[in-house]
Amino acid sequence: MQPFELTILGCSSATPTSSRHPTSQLLNLGEKYFLIDCGEATQIQLRKFKIKIQRIDHIFISHLHGDHYLGLQGLLGTMHLLGREKEVHIYSPPGLQEIIKVSNYHSKTFLKYNIVFHIIEENTPALIFENEKLTVETIAMNHRIPCYGFIFKEKIGLRNIIKEKIEKYQIPLQNIQAIKEGEDFINSKGVRVENKDLTLDPTPARSYAYCSDTIFNESYIDKISNANLLYHEATFAEEMLKRAKETFHCTAKEAATIALKSNSKQLIIGHYSARYNDLSILLNEAKAVFDNTVLAIEGETYKIV
């Protein structure tokens, strides 16, 4: 089974602390790297956790509040200084291209590589990326400015051929791929062996749902249903519910409610307000609703199973 895992680079909300940085995550699917949000210190965190910067080809920015993108200019500059030539794809709401362009213009920075901007403007779910291994679709959040979550869905793999059957039926090497793709096998005598007798079902596809800043609402529950791993912002504890509503954020209890109603397998909460030195307050509140909840901890890697 190919690796599918998430590394937390930053888990703080708008104000960083001495031990927590603004939002950023790295998703690894089959050794393909996808950066999700890029708050301040993202490139420092990538260095700290020994993640190769130049392996990042796709960057997803949920919205244009600084704690989700202010590390991007520095990261792009470092890629340039390290001699990058391969293009970078950035997916974001409108405005980010202008920000990057103005900054490069005034600093007289001429990148050695191209940036391809993909503008997200749909309020309905939209497919924004696809390759041979996965798809990425948007999830419309309800925040103070246009804001999106992302759901990364692994594609279903090929069927698993039973090794013992290869020898039993003397299956030539050139037939293996076709059998994995679902075809029956016909031997040299014209005898057909059905595919179901040669293979096992493929490993079930997995999914990761990233729900960025949003006031509590249930509009996207169907979109993230049955996620293997759900990240949901949980900026405040329930005692700060009024503040959460004023700032268009969620409490830990509300994040857990989304996980419960969407039938997600596991929940990671993050985007903590700097007021919380003791994160167990948020964790315990979430676990009271959805027990399989963990904290987003910087440097930790969470396997998506």
Helices and strands as residue ranges (DSSP letters): E 4-10, E 24-29, E 32-38, H 42-48, G 53-55, E 56-60, G 66-68, H 72-81, E 88-92, H 96-106, E 115-119, E 127-130, E 134-140, E 148-154, E 160-161, H 163-168, G 173-175, H 176-180, E 185-186, E 192-193, G 195-197, E 199-200, E 207-211, E 229-233, G 238-240, H 241-246, H 252-261, E 267-270, H 280-287, E 293-295, E 301-303
